[in-house]
């Protein structure tokens, strides 16, 4: 039997990974946590932040806004596109093997979410959009100790993630545990 999917979508520092970890603790069945960062780390460093910019893998375009705020936008070439296609295929393989999945996705451009909605093959899919205000995101970004890229939230804040969601949660004033509890409640799961 094909597994189920909970898809958490939002920009960097909105809390997707932390919420995923809390969901794993709260759900009665095991859910595998799969995220874009897991796949980025498969590339050698030079291909994750390609020094030639642009390159065949991924690279970060770092600029400053007029107010001096850092802005970092992730782009990708042919090898990066293949990795994103492979990520969708890998998640579908996990689902086809009967695993349930929490997908942690930060759309790096406007093509990402339409591809997931078109290709994801779960028995059931619960689509969750996590949001936060830019000042809160940037504060969290500065406090990160793992995967810190200042300006990443600002650089992807305007990426279109779509409009059809089973649940939208503003995480400004919520802990990851509180956010996970709202998702579990919306799923109708009782401890």
N, C-alpha and C positions, 0 to 999 in steps of 0.2 A: 504494500500500500504506500502511496506517495505521502510524504510528510507535509506538514503545514508550515506556513511562513508568517512571521511578524516582521514587517519591514519598517525600520526606523529611518527617517529621512530628515536631514538638516545640515546646516553648515558646520564648519569646524567649531569646536568648543561649546556646542549646544547641549552636549551630554549624551550622545548616542552610545558610546562605548560603556560609560558608567551605568546608564540605564539598562543596557543589554546585560551587564553583569548582575544587576539587581533582579532583572526578569528571570535570569537563569536560576536564581535562588528562590524566586516566588512561584515559578511554574511547577506543576505536579509532574509533568513529563520532561525528559531532557531535551533541551533545545541547543543546537550548536550555534555559537556566535561566529558569524562570518562578516568581515568588513573590508572595505577598500584598503585600509592600512595593511591588512594581512597580505593582500596581493601586491601592493606597492613594494613591500619588503622582499618580495621574491626577485626583483630586479637587482643587479649589482648597483652600488651606490651611484656610479656615473650615469646610469640609465634612469634612476629615480629623479635626479636633479642634474640633468645633462649639462656639462660645462659649455658645449657649443651653442646651445640655445638658438634656434630650435634644434631639436635632435629627434631621433627615432623613438625614444622612450618618453619620459615625462620631464618637464622642466617647470621652474617657477619663475614667473615674470614679477620682479619686485620693483615697485614704484612708490612714490609718496603722493598723497592727495594734496590739494592746495593748502590744507590746514596742517600739513606735515605728518599726518597719520600714515603709517605703513599700509600698503596694499599688496597682497601676494595672490597671484592668480596662477593656477595649475593648468598647463597645456600638455598635449601629447601628440606624438607622431604615430607612424605606422605600427611600431612595436607596442606602443602604449595602447593603441586601439585594439590590437590583437589580445593584449592582456585583459582589457575590459570585456571583450567578447568571451574570452576564456573564463573569466570570473563568473559571468552569467551561466555558462555551460557547467562549470564546477558546482555552482549552487544547485542547478537543476539536477545534476548527478547525485548530489547528497539527498535531495528531496526524493528522487526516483528510487533510491535505496531504502527509503522509509524513514529518513532522518527529518526531524523538524528543525527549522532554522530561524534564528533571529538575524536578519540582514541589516547591517549598519552601513548606510549609504550617504555619502556626501556628494551630490551631483557636481562634477567639475565643469560641466557645460549643459546646455539645454537638450542634448540628445540622450542623456543618461536615463532619466526617468521614463520617457516613452519606450526605450529599449527594454527596461525591466518590466513595464506593464504589458508589453507585447510578448515577451519571452518567458517570464516566470511561470513555472509549471508546478504549483503547489496544490494540494487537495483544497486548502482554504488559505487565503491571504488576508491579513489584517494590515492595512496601510496606515502608518502613523507619521504625521508631520510634527517634528519638534521645532519650536521657534524660540527666539529670545531677542531682546533688544540688542542693537549693536554695542552700546556701552557695556552691557553685561557680558556679551560675548568677548569683547576685547579685554575686559578685566579677567575673565577666565583664561583667555589665551595667554596673558602675561603670567598667570600663576601656574601654567602647565609645566610639568617637568619632563614629560615624554611627548615627543612629536610636536614640539613647539615650533610654529612658523608664524611669527608676528605678521599680522595683516591678512592671514588666510581667511578669517571670518569676513572681513570687509571685502576681500577680493571675490568672494563667492556669494555674498549676501543677495545679489540681484539675479542669481541663476534660477531659471524657472524650474520648479519642481512639480508643477501641475496643480490642479485644483480639486481633484477627487480624493478625499481622505475619509477613512473610517473614524479617525480621531485626530484632532489637532490640539497640541498641548504647548502652552507658553511656559517655558521652564525658568523664566526670570527669577521667581521666588520659590522654586521647588527644589528639593534634593533629588538625586537620582532615585532613591527609594520611594519618595512620594510620587514621582513621575511613573515609575514602574507599577505602583499600586493603582494609579489611574488606568493604566493600560490593562492590567489584570481585571479590574472591575468592569471595564468596557467589554472585555472578552467574555464576561459572565462566569469567570472561574472563581469558585469559592474554595479557600484554603483547604 
